[in-house]
Structure formats: C-alpha cells, structure tokens
Amino acid sequence: MAELPVCPESVRRRQEVRELCAGSIRALTGQGELHFRGTELHRGHRRVPMPAPHLHPSCDRADVASFRGAGDGMALRLLHTDPTLHRSLCPEDTPSRLIFETLEQFRVESLAPGAWDGVRANLAHRFSRWSQEFVASGLTETVHGMLLFTVMQMCRARITAEPIPETTQDLIESTRFGLASVLGEQLPQLRRTRHSQSDFGVHARAIADVIGRRLEQAADAHESGDTRRDRAATFSLLFDFEPDENDAFATAASGHSRALGDGGVGYRVFTRAYDETRQITSLVRPELLRDFRRCLDAGIEDNRLNVRKLGRQLKTLLSEPARDGWEGGREEGYIDGRRLAQLVTSPTERRLFRAERTEPRNDTTVTFLIDCSGSMKKFSQPVAVLVDMFARALELADARCEILGFTTTAWNGGRARRDWLRSGRPDDPGRLNEVRQLVFKDAETTWRRARPAIAGLLKDDLFKEGVDGEAVDWACSRMRDRGPGRRLLFVISDGSPLDGATALANDEFYLDHHLQVVVERHEDERAVEVYGLGVGLDLSPYYDRCRTLDLTHGTNSDVIADVLSMIAH
C-alpha cells in the first residue's frame, strides 16, 4: 500500500466532527441507529444517500457552523422526504438528477420550524459557504457550471424566501435574465407547494428536465475537447463527496463477493488440517524474547507515558458501583436495629442509622487482536508499546486483558493450496491458506508474567498474510467463554484482509465481504463491543466504531487518548 501524507490533527478533527454531526442528526430525527461510516451516513448497516452537493463540507476547510448546517440539512431530509416517492419522481440522467436532488433538499430546509433559529442560521451559512467554494473552484467560468450555479441560487431564494447575496446577484445577473422566461411558470410554484412532496416534485422535475435539456443542447457535436472535459469535471466535482487523499488518511477499499452474496455458496474453508493456535513462547526462543523485551522497554521509556495515570483513567471508565455490605454509625439512612438501645442510654445520640456501602467493581475483559500481516511489520514497535501499556494499565484497573494476533503459517496458500491443486482445482474452494492464531497474553496471565511474550510482537518473520473475519470470530468466542461482564475487542490493522491464494481462487473481495459479515453479526448480537483501530487507514467500511491512529511518530499521548475515547463511548 502506498504511503500517504499524514495529518494527525486533520484526521482527529474529522473523526470528532463526524461524531458531533451524527449526534445532532440523531437528536433532531429521533433515529438512534444513525452514524457515519467514513464520509457516508448509515442507518445501522445500510447507507443513507445524501446527494445534495452542499451537504458535504471539507473537513480541512469548512468551519464548525458549516458542519452543523450540513448535519441539520441531513436531519431535515430524513424527516420530510419519502424515499419511495422521491425515487419515483427523480430523473435518471446526471444533470437533471443533480438539479432535482438539490431542489428537494432546498424544500426540506425551508420546512425548518420558525422556532429553530439556530438550525435555520446553520443552513443559510452552509449554503453561503458552499456558494463561495463553488465560485472559488472556477466552475462558474464554464458554461455548464454557471448555468447550474444560477439555477441553484434562483431556486433556493424562491423556495426559502431568503434573498440572494448582492455579490452573487452581480455574478449571475446575465444568466438569470436568460432563465427568467424558461422557468417563469414553474419557479413560483416551488414555494407554494413545498409542504407537499408530490406536488413539489412535479414542478421540480419540470425544472430539472428543462435545465437538463439546455445543458445537453449546449453540448452539441461541435463542442471542443476542452469544453467537453469542463462539462464532465463540473458534474464529477458536484457528485464527488469523498475527501481528498492528500488531506488525510485513506479509507480501506472494500467490496462484495460473488460467493458470499445472495445465491452464493457462502463462506468456506477448503481445509483446516494445517490451522493452528500457538502461544508465542513456542515460536520464539527465550533468549530472543529477552532481547525484544529490552528493546520494547526502551521504546516505552522514550515515549514517557504515565501508566499509573492511564490505569486510574481506565478504572474510572470501566468500573461500576456494586453493593458491598452496610456501613453503620450514620446520621441518616435506614434505622440500625443494633443501636436502638442507645436511644435509652444516650437520648441525644444521632448516629443510629446505617446505609448501603458501594465500591467500584470492574468486570471487564479487553482483548487486543493484532493483524500480523506483512504490511504491519513496520508498525510492530509502536503497536507493541500500545498493547503493553494498556495491558499493564488494565491490570491496575482490575480488568482482564488479552493480547492476540492472527497471521498465516505460509505465503500464497502453503500446504492448503497444494492440496487444492492436487484435488483438481475445484471451483469456489473458499479460504485457501494455513491460518495461525497467536496468543501473546491470555486473560489469566498477569502482565508481569506475560512481559517477555508481549515483546514477541517484534519478531519480523511472524508477519505474513491475514484472514481477519475468522480471527474476529475466534477472539469473540474466547471472550464469550469468560462469562458475564463487559467485553471489548479492539482490532488493530492497517488494511483489508489479504491472502493472495484465496483471492485468486475465489474473487477479490472474498475475505473483505466475510469480515463485514462477521463484524455485522457480532455488532447485532451485542455480546462483544467490536472496535477497529486503523493504523494509518480508515476502517469504517468494516467497523461501525473505529479510529484512525497515527503511529508514524510512535505511541504518544494522542494515540492513548484516541483509544480511551472509544472506551468512554
């Protein structure tokens, strides 16, 4: 995977903004399952499309009010748009669809109650900033860009009864004059019918069709190659809501597998004969583990992290009050029958009561599941520092901690692929490699005893390929076997599942799709809280709850704070 420029503050800000926007949308709509995966809004595991272009501000350039306005606009879209009716009215060609989608968004924004002054101000601010960005991008210097910009300004002003800014009026004046006769009959009807989606949709569709035809007429057979490219760029920019790769971390590429989709054969394993679960101490010589441990201790000391403070923070986050007997000699509470005799001997005695005593009790299991694929090798040191710090701090907080890993025994399928070749290469063989599951520290082993084994993460030849979905299932099953209590699983990975032999024998997204299915199942069961910690990569295509960690400068206080914030939520 190619390395991208890293901007930790930008990434952290983007994650915080997503959470704030999602919380605002949930509050306004009353729909608790809404959340962001990457830049897209989801309801549970289904994407909620928000095609209006001004609802997608840039995390690096937009201000807080813009994000609030975008979130408020999404909430109003969910409250006032019937998706089925909208689809029946929406045109199919790109220019007309863009106009229609934007007009519907203007309609729902105009329905914000008068008492929602803040929401209305946010919406106006967001559209104003989007308009400024549109002009600054140079799109208004093209024929198609100016036409689209003018239509959007005219229609929003008419629907919301908000005036067009003077600077914008000067810019669009000539184009606006030319459209007056074309839109004269339909434009006044937009505000009159805004309370009825079906009636409004008829007029919005008519406007979208007229503008769509005008755009097509402008693209005649004699247009130059440069003009054609300008027209394509206009529409692509308006519909491109993904962040620039140079502005932040990339998002994991994922897709759906033919074999795991509807009518497919489902997830298969060609053979488990060579799979194994190993203690790391059985794979690394004791002398080498001691050397690794000295290296790891030096890394921890260099980062100057306060493990006792982290332990106190974890204890506060994870502990719950539990009854622990009674405390007597109180001046209020329940009457203590054992002290009633004091009423006779000491009539003025007031300490005749008792109250329940509560103590913080921690019944939590935290598992770190580490992707030991080849690309993670360069992050082995900061990952080892991270999990070692948390293992020790969780022990101080009276919580149980496991550190697990997953990889393969061989590259390119190993003996499993050899057996498949010998059997005649049957179609859809399923997973085609030797899975190796690693135990660096189990829940019963203390941190002090596990210190050398945790340092085994620094052994380079452990890192080969990864089958993430089966590893998540394995880690969750270990946690469920430990009885009741809160269970948290943190999957630390820098990319999508990768096994070359499986991808070649099945399809490209076979393991990706399986990971999505596994995580979705565990999230629905809610027996284990599954979190994704992406090392330089956004893992939101797989995990509802995820963070992107910047480990290029080691495990610092910002990385620790990111993990703590996930536990707090």
N, C-alpha and C positions, 0 to 999 in steps of 0.2 A: 504494500500500500504506500503510495507516495505521501511524503510528509507535507503538511500544510502549515502555513504561518499560524502561530498560536497567539491568541489574545485572551489571557485568562479573565481579565476584568470584563471584556465583552461577553464572554461565554457565561460568566456568573450572572451578569446583568440580564442576559437573555432568559436564563432559567428563572430568575426571580420575577421578571416581567410576565412570563407565561403563567406562573402560579398566581400572581395577583389578578391577571386578566381572567383566568379560569374561575377564581373565587368570585369575582364580580359578576361574571356571567351566571354562575350557579345561583348567586343571591337574587339576581333580577328575574331569573326564569323559574327558580324552584326545582331545577333538574340537577340532582346531586351527582349524576354519573358523568357530567361534562368535564373534560380535561383536555389538555394539549398533549399531542404526541409530535414532537418536533415543532413544526410551524402550523400543524393542522389540528383543528378542533375535532374531538371524538366524543361520542356518547357511548360509554362502555368500550367496546372493541370496534365500533363502526364509525367511520369517518363522517363528519358533518360538513358538507361542502359550503364554503362561503366565498362565492366567486366575485363579488364586487371588489374592484381593484383597490379602493381606498381603505379597505378593512385590513390591509396587510402592511403596517408601517415597518420601516427598517429598524432593527434593534440598536444599530450603531448611530443612526442619525436622528431618530424621532425622539421627542420629549415625552414625559410621563403622560401629559394630557392627551397626546395622540394615541397612546396605548389604551388609555381609559375610554377614549372615543371609539376606538376600534372594538373594544370589548362590549361597550354599550350597544354599538350597532349590531354586533352578532347576537346579543341577547334579544334585541327587538326583532331581528329576523326570525329567531326561534319562536317568539311569542305570537307574531302576527302573520306568518307565511304558512300556508298549507302546501307542503311539498308536492303532494299528488296533483293538486290543481295547478301549481306552478309549472310542473313538468309538462302538463297537457297544453299549456299556453306558450311555452318557451320555444323560440325558433331554433333551428339546428345549425345554420351557418354561423361562423365565428363572429363576424362584425355585428350582425343582428342580435345574436345571443348576448354579446357584451353589453349592448345598449339596454336590452330587456332586463338583464340581471341587475344592472345598475339602477334602472328606474324602479324596480321592485324594492331595492334597498332604500332608495330615497323615500318611497311610500311608507315603509315601516318606520323609518326615522322620523317622519312627520307625525307619527302616531304617538310619540313620547308624550306622556301626560304633562300638562302645564305645571304641575307641582314638582316635576323632575327638572328643576332649573339646572342642576349640575350636569345631568345627562345631556340635556339639550345644548349646553355650552360645550361639552366634550365633543359631541357630534359635529357641531359647527367648526370647532377648532381642528378636528381631524381632517375634515374635507378641505378646509383652507390650507392646511399644511400639504395635503396631497396635491392640491392645485399648484402650489408653489413648486413642489418637487417635479410635477409634470412639465411645467414651463422650463425649469432649470435643466431638465434632461435633454432639451432641444427638440422634443417631439412636436411642439407646436410650430416648428419650422417646416414640417412636412404637411402636405395637403390633407392626408388622412388623419394625422394627429390633431391638426387644428379643427377639423370637422367634428371629430369625436369630442374634443375638449369643449367646443362651443355648445354642442348638444347637451352635454352633461351639466354645464353651467346654467343653461337656459331652463332645463327641466327641473333641476334641484331648486332653483329660485322660485319656479312656479309652484312646485309641489309643497315646499316647506314655507312659502311666503317669506323667505329671507332674501334680502337684496344681494345682488352680485357686487363684489367689491369694485370700486372705481377703477383700480389698475387693471382688473380683469376685463371690465367693460370696454376699456380702450383697446385691449388686445383683440377681443373677439368681435368688435363692432361690425366690421365689414362682412364677416362670415355670418354673424347673427342676422344682419339685414337680409342676406340671401336666403336664409332659412325661414324667415317670418311667413312667407306665403306658403311654403311647403308644409309647415307644422301648424299653421293657423287654426285649423279645425280641431285637431286632436289635443294640442297643448293645453287649452283652458280646461279640458275635461279631466286632466290628471288630478288636480286638487279636488275637484267636485266629487270624484269617485274614489278617493283614497281610502275611504272606510270600507270599501267592498273590493276584495282582491280580484274577484272575477270580472267586475265591471272595469276596474282599473286596468286589468290585464289586456282587455280588448284594445283600449287606446294605446297602452304601452307597446303592444305588439304591432299596432299600425305604425307607430313612430319608428320602432326598431326596423320594420320592413322597409320603410321609406328611406331611412338613412343607410341601411344595408345595400339597397339598390343604387343609391347615389355613390356609395363607395365603390361598388362594382363597376359602375359606369365610368368612374374616374380611372379605373384600372383597365383601360382599353388596350387593344392589341398593339398600339404604338407607344406604349409607355416604355421608358428606358429601363435598363437593368438596375440602375441606381434607384429609380423610383419604386420599382418592384421590391427591392430589398428594404427600402424605407417603410413601405406598407407592411411587409412581413414583420419588421422589427417593432412597429407600433403595436401590433396585436400580440406579439410574443412577450413584449415587456409588460403589457397590461395584464396578461394572464400568468406571468411568471412570479409566483409569490414565494419562491424558495430563497433563503439567504445566500448571499454571495459567498462562495467557498473561501475567498480570501479574507472575509470578515471574521470568521470563527471556525470552530471545528466542523468537520464533515459529518454527515448523517450516514449511519450504516445502510448499505444498499441491501434491499431485501425484495422478495417476490414470492409468488405462489408456485407450488409444484404441481405438475400434472398428476403425478401418482397419489398425492395427498388431497387433491381437490375432490369435488363431487364426482362420484362414479369411479374414482381411482381405487387402487388396491390397498391403500393405507400404508402406514409406516411399517417397514420390515427390517429385520436383521438377518443377513444371509447366514451367518454362523456366530455363535457366542463361544465357540470352543477355545478361542485364544484370548478372550476378555479376562481381565484380572483387576483386583483391588489390592493395592500394596501399601504397606507402611513405608514411608520414605526412608526410614532407617535400614530397610532391607535392600535398598538400591544404592545407597551412598555409604562409603567407608567411614567409620567413626573419626579417623584422623582428618579426613576431608571435611566432615561436618564441623569439627572444632575450628578448622581454618575459616570456613564460611561464617561461623558464629562470630569470630573475632572481627571479620570484615563487616558483618551486619551491626555489631555493637558500635563500631567506629562510625558507621553511617547514621545511627540513631543519635550518637553524641554530637555529630556535626549539625544535625537539624535542631538540636536544643529544644526538644519537645518535652513538655511537662506531663509525665504520665499520671502523676497523682491528681493533678487538676482535671485531666481527662477522665480519670476514674470517678471523681466527685460529680462531674457533669453527667456521666452515664448513670450513676446511681440515682441522681435526681430525675432523669428522663425515664428510666426503666422501672423504678420501684413504685409499688402501690401500697397504701396503708392496709395493714392487716391487724386484726384483733389479737392482743397478747395479754389477756387476763384483765385484772382490775387494779386500780390504784386508789387506796383509801386515804383518809385524813384530808378530804377536800371540803371546802366551804359551800359547794354546790354540787348537784348531781343527784344520784339515787341515794336514799337513806341506807346507811350501813347498819344492819341489824346487830352486828357485833359491838357497836359503840353506843347502843341505846342506854346502857347502864350509866354512861357518863352524864346523861341528862339529869340524873338524880344527884350524882356526886359533884358535878360541875355544871350548874344550870346555865352558865354563861358560855360554855364551850360551843363553838360553832362548827368545828371540823368533824361533823358527824356523817358526812356523805362520801360516796365513792363514785368513780367514773371509769368507763372502759379505757384501757390503755391500748394505744395503737403504735405499731412500729413499722417502719418501711420494710417491705419484703420484696425480694426480686426473684421472680420465677420465669426468667427469660433465657432463651437459647439463641445465640447469634452465630450463624455459620458464614464464613467467607469461602466462596467457591471460586478458585482462580483458574482462568484459562491459561493452560500451559502449551499453547500453540507456538509455532516458531517465531511469529512476529512479536510475541510478548517477551521474548528473551531480553531485549534491550531495556525492558522495564522491570526486570526481576528484582533489582536492588530496591527501588522505591516502593514496589508492591510488598516486598518482604518487610521493609520498615513499617509500612502502614498496618499490615495484619499483626505484626509482632506488638506494636504499640497498643492496638485495640485488644489483643488477647490478654495482655497484662492488665490494661485498664478495666476490662470487663471482669476479670477475676477480682480486682479491688472493689468492683461494684456488686460483687456476689452474683454475677450472671455466668452462665455456661457459654463456652466458646469453642467452636470447631473451625479448623482450617483445612480445607480440602482442595484438591486440584484435579484437573482432567486433561488427558492428552491421549496419544496413541502409542502403541509399542513400536510401530514401524511407520515409515513413509510409504505413500502410494499403495495402501491396502495390505501390504505384508502377506502373511500366510492366508488370510481370508480371501484376498483377491486371487491368490494362487489356486485355492480350492475352487473358486468360481470359474476360473479359466479351465481347469481340469474337468469341470462338470458340463462344459459346452457353452458357457456364457449365456445362461438363461436371462430373459428379459426381466426388467424391474427387480433386481436382486435385493434392493434395499441397502442398508448400511453395509459397507464393504471394507472394513478395517478392524484392527485389533484395538479395542478400547482399553485404556489403562486409567483406573481411578486411583488417586493418590490421597493418603491420609497423612497430613503433617502434624495435626494435633486433634485428638478427639475430645469430646466434652468432659470425660472423666479425668483426663490428664491435666495436671497443673501446668501453669506457664513455665515454672522453673524446670520441671522435668522435660518439657517439650522444647526448651530453648534450642538445643542442637538440631532437632528435627525441623523446626521452622526455618532455620538457615539453609536447609536443603533446597529451598527455592532458588538458590544461587547456582545450582548445578545446571550448566547450559544444555547438556545432552538429554535432559528430560523433555525439552520443548520440541514437539513435533507437530501433529495436527489435532484438530478439536471437533468433538461431536457434542455440542452444547446441550441439546434437548435431553439426551439421556443423562447427562451429568446433572442437570437441574432436577430431573426425576429422582435420581439417586440421592442427592443432597436432601431433598424434601422428605423422602422416605426415612432417612436417618433421623430427621428432626421429629417426625410424627411418632417414631418409636419411643421417644423420650417422655411421653405423657403430656399432661396439660401444661398450659403456660403460653406466654407469648413467644412466637418463633419468627425470627428474621433471617432471611437469606440474602446475602449480598454477592452478586455475580460480578467478578472483576474481569473485564475483557476489553480487547482493543479492536474487535471486528466481528464480522459474521462467522458463523460456523464454517469450518474449512476442512474438507477431506477430498483430495483430488480423485481418488478411485471411486468414491461414492457419487461424486458429481458427474463423472464421465459415464458411469454405468446406469445412472438414473436420469436426473436432469439438474440444471444449475442450482435451483433453489430447493432441492430436496431437504437438506438439513436446515436451511433457513425456515422453511414452512413448518417443519417439525418443531423447531424451537418456539415459534409463535404459538402453535397449538398447545404445547406443554405449558408455557408460561400462562396462557389464557386460562387453561384448565385450573391451574393452581391459584390464580387470582380469583377465579369464580368460586372455588372451594373455600378460600379464605382461612385455611388451616395454617398456611405459612405466608408471611408477607415477603414477596419477592421484589428485590430491588436490583437495578442494573447500574453498575459503576463503569462508565465508558472511559477507557484510557485514551484520551485524545480523539474520541469518537462519540457521537450522539447515538445512544442505543434505543431511542424512543420507538423505532419500528418493532422492537421486541418487548420492551418493558414499559408499562404504564408509569411506573415510578422509577426515575433514573436521574443520574447526574453525570456530567462530563468532567473528568478530573484532568488537570494539567500536571503531569509528573515529570515534565522536561527539566524542572529545577529541583526535583526530589520531593519528598513528602514533607510539606511545610504546614504551617498552622491553617492556611486557607483550605488545603485538602482535608485536614481533620474537621474543620468547620463544616465543609460540604457534607461529609458523612454524618456528622452529628445532626445536621438539619434534617436529613432524611429520617433518622431515628425519631426526631422530635415530632415529625408529621405523622 
